[in-house]
Amino acid sequence: MSRDRALAYAAFAVVCAVWGTTYLAIRVAVETIPPMLLTAARFLTAGALLFAVSWLRGDRPPRDRRTLVNAAVVGVLMVGIGNLAVVWAEQWVPSGLAALFVATAPFWVVMIELVHHTGETIGRRQLAGMLIGFVGVALLVTPRGAGGSFDTHFLLGVLAIQAGCVGWQGGTVYAKNTLASVPPLMSSALQMLSGGAVVLIAGLATGELPRFHLTPRTFTALAYLTLFGSVLTYTAYVYALKALRMTTMSLYAYINPVVAVILGWLILRERLTWVSVVAMFVILGGVAMVQSARIVYSRHASRSAVDRRAA
């Protein structure tokens, strides 16, 4: 395995571990910070930090207008729709359940790739693994698994998260096809700044500013989201995206819920039942199946390449 590919897998591991904790931090932060201004503060601060670091490393923003527009589009899709939808929903949806709804992301990847026509092919074994993972998610969001969280706001939150999944995965596919030439740090910074700016304007226009209050608890959550959830993990996601397949990248949405559910249960005392435990094992089974399919595919591709050279 090459050094770059090893680093890409390390970055993916960071995404899987850290992003699972951000659902808890979001749930805490929205106690006193409105969702749009929370998202704007997080990503504008992180974007400015990453831009400075990238500049000091010698990276420069792309000069062609088309690439800048592409970065802005990705930022709006991933930050202004994808992330904001989850933040907005977590005003009513428990952190663990929010992460579980995001676990439908691999299905949106399949849909987007099929519509895109030029995307990567999805093998039957990989698709079966995704379906198994979705069964686990379905178990977790049954009334027995979800507890007494169901109401109108909860349902609106679920719909918002699904819309956010479409936005996030659409931005992911778009970035993979249009921003490959932009250095990862600079790409992350431009996406955060553009997405954060749009959300800031929307938050101010809708009157969120009078409701913006910081407490030691919510400030800590915002700082964690900014430094770990955005600066570290968002950059790791962009870096891994350049080297790994979309079907592999989508697996973080299966691992994050397990982390989020456990943390929500331990720290926020969110309900965790035997249904939740069974469902998490089912989700991990789906992850293992998709990963094993990827390994088999890689070995087959490598063997085919060797055979062609030998011929």
Salt bridges, closest charged atoms under 4 A:
GLU31 OE1 - ARG217 NE 2.92
